[in-house]
Amino acid sequence: MATSEKNTILFTLIYRNEEYRVQTRLGQYNSLMSLISDQLPVSGFGLCSGMGSCGTCLVAIDGMHTLSCSVQVNDSIANTRIVVKEAYF
């Protein structure tokens, strides 16, 4: 495996029943929240900017709910299916 492949993370984002295959480099994003904010036009996503207090960055990673601001973009999310939940205010 080439060095660039070792530093690549692949996973699937699902938003509004649409699947988006994501390929990113290790260290490119501080959190899954920042990656999702950059990749998808999710209205109101991550309003507290990563403080973990508003719940607007809720995702389900292989069925387990968590706040994406607390998830690092590393090998732990490689090959997962991440469902982006919509925030309802």
Sequence and secondary structure as in RCSB ss.txt:
>XXXX:A:sequence
MATSEKNTILFTLIYRNEEYRVQTRLGQYNSLMSLISDQLPVSGFGLCSGMGSCGTCLVAIDGMHTLSCSVQVND
SIANTRIVVKEAYF
>XXXX:A:secstr
  HHHHTEEEEEEEETTEEEEEEEETTS SSHHHHHHHHS  TTTTTTTT SSS TTEEEETTEEEEGGG  SSG
GGTT EEEE     
